[in-house]
């Protein structure tokens, strides 16, 4: 009977140590349901129940994270494979910006051709 109790105590201690370290190492923004300090206090004051509660309700989900509004998924081209790469949040504003860029490029092309005609009248 003592061996079972010692085994349970050892298992509880291992779970407690794992959960305390896990709470401390987890970033504040990734923790669910309660602030990080509250989770740490729950695990410290209630070792068994707090550890189980942390594993069920507080620990970050292990699945893939959804990109934020300003991020786009990483494409297959390695030169664009940078996490957190900015992307347009509003497609209408993006189209307006691209239209302005095209107009400016066309103006620069016309000015370049005009300069060439002025400096080389044989063309």
Backbone as ProteinMPNN parsed JSONL, in Angstrom:
{"seq_chain_A": "XXXXXXXXXXXXXXXXXXXXXXXXXXXXXXXXXXXXXXXXXXXXXXXXXXXXXXXXXXXXXXXXXXXXXXXXXXXXXXXXXXXXXXXXXXXXXXXXXXXXXXXXXXXXXXXXXXXXXXXXXXX", "coords_chain_A": {"N_chain_A": [[0.82, -1.196, 0.0], [1.976, 1.189, 0.694], [3.766, 1.559, -1.372], [2.09, 2.15, -3.549], [1.008, 4.584, -2.742], [3.358, 6.087, -2.599], [4.134, 5.996, -5.266], [1.978, 7.359, -6.447], [2.35, 9.859, -5.252], [4.842, 10.553, -6.302], [4.207, 10.653, -9.014], [2.351, 12.757, -8.965], [4.052, 14.837, -8.122], [5.842, 14.952, -10.309], [4.059, 15.699, -12.354], [3.243, 18.171, -11.318], [5.683, 19.667, -11.322], [6.24, 19.643, -14.078], [3.996, 21.105, -15.042], [4.28, 23.599, -13.743], [6.682, 24.529, -14.886], [5.857, 24.557, -17.557], [3.787, 26.495, -17.508], [5.289, 28.778, -16.843], [7.01, 28.993, -19.062], [5.301, 29.38, -21.232], [4.138, 31.76, -23.573], [2.502, 34.855, -22.733], [0.338, 35.689, -24.376], [-0.56, 33.337, -25.521], [-1.831, 31.756, -23.703], [-4.828, 30.302, -22.512], [-8.088, 31.316, -21.32], [-7.467, 32.326, -18.574], [-5.334, 34.832, -17.003], [-1.706, 34.594, -17.097], [-0.382, 34.756, -14.59], [-2.409, 34.095, -12.799], [-2.908, 31.432, -13.522], [-0.443, 30.34, -12.799], [-0.49, 30.705, -10.013], [-2.714, 29.099, -9.361], [-1.743, 26.554, -10.067], [0.413, 26.379, -8.321], [-0.766, 26.559, -5.716], [-2.715, 24.55, -5.676], [-1.676, 21.716, -6.329], [-2.305, 19.119, -7.667], [-5.002, 19.314, -8.701], [-4.829, 21.856, -9.86], [-2.794, 21.44, -11.76], [-3.968, 19.564, -13.497], [-6.148, 21.108, -14.328], [-4.762, 23.159, -15.664], [-3.654, 21.711, -17.819], [-5.976, 20.984, -19.157], [-7.586, 23.336, -19.513], [-6.003, 25.662, -19.702], [-3.598, 25.529, -21.086], [-1.987, 26.281, -24.217], [-3.543, 25.61, -27.38], [-2.494, 22.968, -29.477], [-2.701, 22.934, -32.235], [-2.431, 24.193, -35.678], [-1.788, 27.677, -35.944], [-4.036, 30.368, -36.618], [-3.551, 32.78, -39.172], [-3.031, 36.284, -38.613], [-4.973, 39.268, -39.442], [-3.316, 40.872, -40.997], [-1.461, 39.175, -42.031], [-0.369, 36.777, -44.445], [-0.721, 33.438, -45.73], [2.231, 31.429, -45.959], [3.819, 31.365, -49.065], [4.812, 29.071, -51.721], [7.223, 29.899, -52.662], [10.525, 30.371, -51.712], [11.736, 32.867, -51.237], [9.706, 34.464, -50.356], [8.986, 33.326, -48.025], [8.551, 34.188, -45.176], [7.779, 34.423, -41.828], [4.998, 36.222, -40.591], [4.886, 38.093, -42.605], [3.82, 41.073, -44.046], [0.568, 41.713, -45.301], [-2.029, 42.964, -47.413], [-4.806, 44.25, -45.724], [-7.181, 45.205, -46.596], [-8.693, 44.615, -49.553], [-9.721, 46.463, -51.432], [-8.336, 48.868, -50.934], [-5.814, 47.944, -51.547], [-6.025, 47.434, -54.309], [-6.468, 50.07, -55.175], [-4.011, 51.251, -54.494], [-2.287, 49.789, -56.187], [-3.284, 50.651, -58.674], [-2.553, 53.368, -58.6], [0.225, 53.057, -58.579], [0.65, 51.927, -61.117], [-0.229, 54.066, -62.748], [1.678, 56.027, -62.097], [4.002, 54.754, -63.021], [3.438, 54.692, -65.753], [3.411, 57.466, -66.307], [6.105, 58.054, -65.769], [7.302, 56.53, -67.785], [6.353, 57.836, -70.101], [7.562, 60.372, -69.706], [10.25, 59.663, -69.879], [10.411, 58.764, -72.553], [9.805, 61.183, -73.818], [12.023, 62.775, -73.074], [14.017, 61.354, -74.412], [13.251, 61.795, -77.088], [13.685, 64.547, -77.266], [16.454, 64.785, -76.867], [17.524, 63.203, -78.878], [16.816, 63.826, -81.88], [16.579, 62.394, -84.272], [15.093, 60.106, -84.156]], "CA_chain_A": [[0.0, 0.0, 0.0], [2.865, 2.343, 0.75], [4.342, 1.718, -2.702], [1.087, 2.799, -4.387], [0.954, 5.98, -2.317], [4.614, 6.729, -3.004], [4.065, 6.145, -6.717], [1.035, 8.443, -6.72], [2.999, 11.11, -4.841], [5.891, 10.831, -7.279], [3.525, 11.045, -10.243], [1.812, 14.093, -8.722], [5.188, 15.757, -8.104], [6.324, 15.11, -11.685], [3.052, 16.489, -13.06], [3.316, 19.517, -10.762], [6.906, 20.318, -11.831], [6.038, 19.857, -15.515], [3.012, 22.167, -15.265], [4.86, 24.885, -13.324], [7.63, 24.928, -15.928], [5.086, 24.838, -18.762], [3.119, 27.791, -17.325], [6.3, 29.837, -16.874], [7.592, 29.118, -20.398], [4.288, 29.702, -22.232], [3.937, 33.206, -23.746], [1.272, 35.397, -22.144], [-0.744, 35.755, -25.353], [-0.991, 32.018, -25.968], [-2.549, 31.076, -22.615], [-6.282, 30.41, -22.64], [-9.068, 31.451, -20.241], [-7.064, 33.153, -17.437], [-3.976, 35.374, -17.145], [-0.597, 33.696, -16.768], [-0.113, 34.801, -13.152], [-3.475, 33.355, -12.125], [-2.639, 30.011, -13.754], [0.709, 29.949, -11.986], [-0.939, 30.611, -8.622], [-3.581, 27.921, -9.23], [-0.91, 25.344, -10.092], [1.243, 26.356, -7.107], [-1.547, 26.342, -4.497], [-3.469, 23.301, -5.802], [-0.79, 20.997, -7.256], [-2.909, 18.097, -8.521], [-6.162, 19.865, -9.409], [-4.35, 22.968, -10.687], [-2.046, 20.898, -12.898], [-4.937, 18.988, -14.429], [-6.896, 22.233, -14.902], [-3.875, 23.815, -16.625], [-3.544, 20.88, -19.019], [-7.258, 20.934, -19.859], [-8.21, 24.616, -19.843], [-5.139, 26.822, -19.811], [-2.497, 25.313, -22.019], [-2.322, 26.641, -25.599], [-3.899, 24.513, -28.265], [-1.324, 22.577, -30.245], [-2.96, 22.948, -33.672], [-1.846, 25.317, -36.41], [-2.403, 28.945, -35.569], [-4.623, 31.115, -37.724], [-2.823, 34.021, -39.399], [-3.74, 37.52, -38.287], [-5.541, 39.949, -40.606], [-2.258, 41.461, -41.807], [-0.547, 38.118, -42.471], [-0.855, 35.851, -45.46], [-0.029, 32.156, -45.6], [3.526, 31.398, -46.634], [3.735, 30.741, -50.38], [5.796, 28.039, -51.999], [8.48, 30.522, -53.068], [11.297, 30.568, -50.479], [12.065, 34.269, -50.973], [8.575, 35.074, -49.661], [8.672, 32.491, -46.879], [8.927, 34.872, -43.943], [6.616, 34.494, -40.94], [4.553, 37.566, -40.245], [5.017, 38.993, -43.744], [2.64, 41.929, -44.112], [-0.318, 41.572, -46.453], [-3.086, 43.97, -47.393], [-5.978, 43.846, -44.958], [-8.355, 45.652, -47.335], [-8.403, 44.437, -50.979], [-10.048, 47.667, -52.2], [-7.207, 49.784, -50.791], [-4.7, 47.344, -52.268], [-6.259, 47.704, -55.736], [-6.258, 51.512, -55.385], [-2.565, 51.473, -54.453], [-1.704, 49.247, -57.417], [-3.683, 51.54, -59.772], [-1.697, 54.55, -58.512], [1.575, 52.654, -58.977], [0.643, 51.784, -62.582], [-0.306, 55.403, -63.337], [2.986, 56.679, -61.934], [4.944, 54.097, -63.933], [3.114, 55.161, -67.1], [3.9, 58.846, -66.391], [7.565, 58.019, -65.858], [7.652, 56.015, -69.104], [6.123, 58.922, -71.069], [8.59, 61.402, -69.503], [11.506, 59.101, -70.396], [10.333, 58.812, -74.015], [9.861, 62.604, -74.206], [13.423, 63.195, -72.948], [14.775, 60.722, -75.493], [12.922, 62.488, -78.334], [14.288, 65.873, -77.241], [17.909, 64.69, -76.984], [17.874, 62.494, -80.119], [15.706, 64.169, -82.806], [16.559, 61.537, -85.455], [14.152, 58.99, -83.96]], "C_chain_A": [[0.858, 1.253, 0.0], [3.473, 2.601, -0.627], [3.381, 2.432, -3.644], [1.008, 4.284, -4.04], [2.212, 6.727, -2.717], [4.639, 6.951, -4.517], [3.133, 7.273, -7.123], [1.638, 9.796, -6.37], [4.085, 11.503, -5.837], [5.293, 11.291, -8.607], [2.946, 12.459, -10.121], [2.926, 15.132, -8.727], [5.711, 16.008, -9.522], [5.354, 15.96, -12.506], [3.095, 17.941, -12.613], [4.523, 20.282, -11.334], [6.757, 20.612, -13.318], [5.108, 21.032, -15.769], [3.544, 23.535, -14.845], [5.822, 25.39, -14.396], [6.89, 25.31, -17.21], [4.374, 26.18, -18.658], [4.129, 28.918, -17.448], [6.819, 30.058, -18.291], [6.586, 29.52, -21.477], [4.138, 31.214, -22.342], [2.564, 33.647, -23.239], [0.095, 35.359, -23.12], [-1.282, 34.407, -25.779], [-1.832, 31.289, -24.929], [-4.044, 31.334, -22.752], [-6.959, 30.65, -21.293], [-8.667, 32.35, -19.074], [-5.684, 33.749, -17.702], [-2.916, 34.392, -16.646], [-0.34, 33.632, -15.263], [-1.16, 33.998, -12.386], [-3.266, 31.85, -12.311], [-1.478, 29.524, -12.892], [0.314, 29.791, -10.52], [-1.832, 29.382, -8.399], [-2.747, 26.645, -9.179], [-0.067, 25.251, -8.821], [0.436, 26.007, -5.856], [-2.346, 25.039, -4.501], [-2.727, 22.39, -6.785], [-1.486, 19.991, -8.176], [-4.055, 18.678, -9.355], [-5.729, 21.0, -10.333], [-3.594, 22.493, -11.911], [-2.991, 20.316, -13.941], [-5.748, 20.099, -15.097], [-6.051, 22.97, -15.943], [-3.802, 23.019, -17.932], [-4.84, 20.876, -19.831], [-7.694, 22.308, -20.354], [-7.254, 25.773, -20.081], [-4.052, 26.722, -20.863], [-2.895, 25.687, -23.444], [-2.664, 25.409, -26.428], [-2.718, 24.218, -29.179], [-1.51, 22.636, -31.75], [-2.307, 24.142, -34.357], [-2.562, 26.611, -36.06], [-2.941, 29.646, -36.806], [-3.832, 32.396, -37.923], [-3.684, 35.224, -39.034], [-4.218, 38.183, -39.576], [-4.459, 40.496, -41.531], [-1.247, 40.441, -42.31], [-1.191, 37.28, -43.557], [-0.13, 34.524, -45.275], [1.255, 32.165, -46.42], [3.389, 30.703, -47.987], [4.835, 29.701, -50.573], [7.139, 28.608, -52.424], [9.296, 30.857, -51.826], [11.622, 32.025, -50.202], [10.927, 35.013, -50.274], [8.232, 34.35, -48.367], [9.213, 33.121, -45.604], [7.697, 34.936, -43.057], [6.268, 35.939, -40.616], [4.676, 38.552, -41.373], [3.721, 39.769, -43.906], [1.864, 41.676, -45.402], [-1.424, 42.612, -46.312], [-4.291, 43.436, -46.622], [-7.262, 44.204, -45.688], [-8.064, 45.537, -48.832], [-8.71, 45.674, -51.816], [-8.902, 48.682, -52.12], [-5.988, 49.259, -51.531], [-4.832, 47.607, -53.765], [-6.033, 49.185, -56.058], [-4.767, 51.837, -55.401], [-1.907, 50.975, -55.736], [-2.067, 50.102, -58.632], [-2.81, 52.793, -59.784], [-0.267, 54.232, -58.94], [1.66, 52.526, -60.492], [0.598, 53.149, -63.269], [1.037, 56.123, -63.236], [4.029, 56.062, -62.864], [4.7, 54.551, -65.37], [3.582, 56.613, -67.294], [5.416, 58.883, -66.533], [8.022, 57.504, -67.225], [7.481, 57.093, -70.175], [7.19, 60.005, -70.939], [9.935, 60.924, -70.043], [11.52, 59.153, -71.921], [10.426, 60.248, -74.523], [11.294, 63.11, -74.124], [14.273, 62.609, -74.065], [14.503, 61.406, -76.828], [13.592, 63.863, -78.405], [15.802, 65.797, -77.441], [18.354, 64.026, -78.28], [16.764, 62.736, -81.147], [15.628, 63.256, -84.026], [15.553, 60.382, -85.3], [12.757, 59.365, -84.271]], "O_chain_A": [[0.508, 2.256, -0.62], [3.673, 3.756, -1.003], [3.817, 3.243, -4.462], [0.949, 5.135, -4.927], [2.139, 7.884, -3.132], [5.114, 7.985, -4.987], [3.442, 8.052, -8.025], [1.46, 10.768, -7.104], [4.221, 12.68, -6.171], [5.811, 12.208, -9.244], [3.037, 13.258, -11.054], [2.75, 16.212, -9.29], [5.988, 17.149, -9.89], [5.775, 16.835, -13.262], [2.995, 18.847, -13.44], [4.382, 21.421, -11.778], [7.106, 21.7, -13.775], [5.396, 21.873, -16.621], [3.285, 24.529, -15.523], [5.773, 26.562, -14.769], [7.257, 26.281, -17.873], [4.358, 26.937, -19.629], [3.847, 29.923, -18.101], [7.045, 31.202, -18.686], [6.997, 29.966, -22.549], [4.022, 31.894, -21.322], [1.592, 32.895, -23.312], [-1.024, 35.03, -22.726], [-2.371, 34.34, -26.35], [-2.482, 30.296, -25.253], [-4.469, 32.446, -23.067], [-6.452, 30.23, -20.253], [-9.52, 33.107, -18.612], [-4.939, 33.232, -18.535], [-3.207, 33.481, -15.871], [-0.104, 32.55, -14.724], [-0.828, 33.299, -11.429], [-3.43, 31.08, -11.365], [-1.527, 28.432, -12.326], [0.741, 28.844, -9.86], [-1.722, 28.707, -7.375], [-3.0, 25.762, -8.359], [0.145, 24.156, -8.3], [0.907, 25.236, -5.019], [-2.625, 24.483, -3.438], [-3.11, 22.303, -7.951], [-1.255, 20.029, -9.385], [-4.066, 18.542, -10.579], [-6.209, 21.097, -11.462], [-3.731, 23.074, -12.988], [-2.823, 20.555, -15.137], [-6.007, 20.039, -16.299], [-6.565, 23.364, -16.99], [-3.879, 23.591, -19.019], [-4.802, 20.775, -21.058], [-8.128, 22.438, -21.499], [-7.674, 26.793, -20.626], [-3.645, 27.723, -21.453], [-4.032, 25.437, -23.844], [-2.141, 24.319, -26.201], [-2.019, 25.138, -29.606], [-0.55, 22.407, -32.485], [-1.707, 24.995, -33.703], [-3.782, 26.639, -35.9], [-2.38, 29.535, -37.896], [-3.47, 33.047, -36.943], [-4.91, 35.182, -39.135], [-3.907, 37.717, -40.672], [-4.673, 40.573, -42.74], [-0.268, 40.815, -42.955], [-2.408, 37.099, -43.582], [0.967, 34.494, -44.717], [1.343, 32.833, -47.451], [2.897, 29.576, -48.056], [5.674, 29.488, -49.697], [8.11, 27.858, -52.536], [8.8, 31.57, -50.955], [11.773, 32.4, -49.04], [11.146, 36.064, -49.672], [7.28, 34.727, -47.683], [10.197, 32.655, -45.029], [6.664, 35.451, -43.484], [7.149, 36.769, -40.396], [4.58, 39.756, -41.135], [2.639, 39.181, -43.903], [2.452, 41.453, -46.46], [-1.713, 43.077, -45.209], [-4.734, 42.309, -46.843], [-8.308, 43.6, -45.45], [-7.247, 46.304, -49.341], [-8.031, 45.919, -52.814], [-8.54, 49.287, -53.129], [-5.211, 50.04, -52.081], [-3.852, 47.965, -54.419], [-5.466, 49.513, -57.101], [-4.314, 52.618, -56.237], [-1.061, 51.663, -56.308], [-1.243, 50.265, -59.532], [-2.373, 53.235, -60.846], [0.38, 55.051, -59.593], [2.638, 52.969, -61.094], [1.3, 53.372, -64.255], [1.476, 56.757, -64.195], [4.851, 56.78, -63.432], [5.65, 54.771, -66.121], [4.102, 56.945, -68.359], [5.95, 59.657, -67.328], [9.019, 57.985, -67.765], [8.337, 57.256, -71.045], [7.677, 60.509, -71.95], [10.683, 61.719, -70.612], [12.525, 59.54, -72.519], [11.058, 60.502, -75.548], [11.741, 63.815, -75.029], [15.148, 63.287, -74.605], [15.425, 61.584, -77.624], [14.017, 64.295, -79.476], [16.376, 66.653, -78.114], [19.471, 64.271, -78.735], [15.856, 61.914, -81.264], [14.652, 63.352, -84.77], [15.217, 59.746, -86.299], [11.854, 58.536, -84.155]]}, "name": "protein", "num_of_chains": 1, "seq": "XXXXXXXXXXXXXXXXXXXXXXXXXXXXXXXXXXXXXXXXXXXXXXXXXXXXXXXXXXXXXXXXXXXXXXXXXXXXXXXXXXXXXXXXXXXXXXXXXXXXXXXXXXXXXXXXXXXXXXXXXXX"}
